């Protein structure tokens, strides 16, 4: 199966800034394998779908990257 990869190439800013913010492409949640839920049991021991704690039940996630530039 093919995979899509994104790479972020960093270079020091050319304007006066100390922070940069980037958003990546939407990806499938690997924690729930894109289902968005897991099977669980309720109080009566009935099977129920429990939303994934990582994607919140959507099956998708998006990377958010913040870069902080510091003096050395």
Backbone torsions as a table, in degrees:
resi	resn	phi	psi	omega
1	UNK	NA	135.9	179.6
2	UNK	-77.3	153.1	178.1
3	UNK	-126.7	143.5	174.1
4	UNK	-96.0	133.2	179.3
5	UNK	-124.2	144.4	173.6
6	UNK	-118.6	139.6	176.5
7	UNK	-122.8	142.9	179.0
8	UNK	-112.5	119.3	178.2
9	UNK	-101.8	121.5	-177.0
10	UNK	-99.7	139.1	170.9
11	UNK	-143.9	149.3	-175.3
12	UNK	-59.7	145.2	-176.0
13	UNK	-67.4	150.7	178.0
14	UNK	-98.7	-2.6	176.2
15	UNK	-118.6	166.2	-178.8
16	UNK	-76.7	96.5	178.4
17	UNK	-151.1	153.0	177.1
18	UNK	-117.7	-7.0	-179.2
19	UNK	-134.3	144.5	172.2
20	UNK	-134.3	148.8	-176.4
21	UNK	-129.8	130.7	-178.9
22	UNK	-129.7	145.6	173.4
23	UNK	-118.6	133.8	179.3
24	UNK	-92.5	-169.9	179.0
25	UNK	-81.8	151.2	176.4
26	UNK	-63.8	136.5	-178.5
27	UNK	-132.2	160.0	174.4
28	UNK	-70.6	140.3	176.6
29	UNK	-71.6	120.7	179.9
30	UNK	-80.2	-19.6	-178.8
31	UNK	-66.6	-43.6	-180.0
32	UNK	-106.3	7.6	-178.4
33	UNK	60.9	27.3	177.6
34	UNK	84.3	0.6	178.5
35	UNK	-71.6	-37.9	-177.0
36	UNK	89.8	-4.6	-177.3
37	UNK	-156.2	167.8	174.0
38	UNK	-130.5	154.9	173.8
39	UNK	-79.9	137.3	177.0
40	UNK	-143.1	-177.3	179.4
41	UNK	-119.2	140.5	175.4
42	UNK	-90.9	-169.5	-176.7
43	UNK	-62.5	-30.0	-179.7
44	UNK	-92.7	12.5	-179.1
45	UNK	61.3	30.3	173.5
46	UNK	-89.3	147.5	177.4
47	UNK	-72.3	130.5	178.0
48	UNK	-136.4	152.7	175.4
49	UNK	-86.2	127.3	178.7
50	UNK	-108.2	125.3	-179.3
51	UNK	-60.3	145.8	177.8
52	UNK	-65.0	133.5	-179.9
53	UNK	-72.8	-16.5	-178.8
54	UNK	-87.2	-51.3	-176.0
55	UNK	-98.7	-7.1	178.6
56	UNK	71.6	18.3	177.2
57	UNK	99.8	-1.6	-178.5
58	UNK	-85.2	-25.8	-176.4
59	UNK	82.0	-0.1	-178.2
60	UNK	-129.5	148.9	175.7
61	UNK	-135.9	161.8	178.2
62	UNK	-135.4	129.9	179.8
63	UNK	-76.2	139.1	177.5
64	UNK	-126.6	120.3	-174.3
65	UNK	-120.2	130.6	174.9
66	UNK	-117.8	129.0	179.5
67	UNK	-111.0	127.2	177.1
68	UNK	-112.1	120.8	179.7
69	UNK	-91.0	127.9	-178.1
70	UNK	-123.3	153.1	175.4
71	UNK	-75.6	150.7	175.4
72	UNK	-119.0	NA	NA
